[in-house]
Amino acid sequence: MTDFRLVYYSENRIPPERLEAEIEAILGASRRNNGLVGISGALMFNAGFFAQVLEGTQQAIESTFERIQQDRRHGNVQLLDFTSTSTRSFLTWSMAFIGSSEGVAVSLSSIASRSGFDPRNLDGTQLFSRLRDLLSEPG
């Protein structure tokens, strides 16, 4: 069976006072649901944007992406790439997170500045590479 890779970004619609709780909820649901349907991937977030790579079967990715597009926490969802792939880059993660699970709201701005993260300036290949490279960097 052929795997697919989907890359998108969206605008954050989470109110600042709910930021940490909502990010934790997204990660918990993603890890649980993705594991059930065989999706792997990575999520990056800063106060302005989400960026995500999903890898798995076409059906599983399409269903997941449809839910993301309907999620009130995402706005202006932009699909950058959806292609078949012979290898998964995030195979060991049901959902890797580029950030810190403790003090999420505080740590994200430093990650964004270190990574130069502004998905509006990246195409699908560049965004995929950025997430893969950040996950490969030591601590």
Secondary structure, DSSP 8 states (H G I E B T S, - for coil): --EEEEEEEEEE---GGGHHHHHHHHHHHHHHHHHHHT-EEEEEE-SSEEEEEEEE-HHHHHHHHHHHHH-TTEEEEEEEEEEEESS-SSTT-SSEEES-SSSHHHHHHHHHHHHT--GGG--HHHHHHHHHHHHHS--
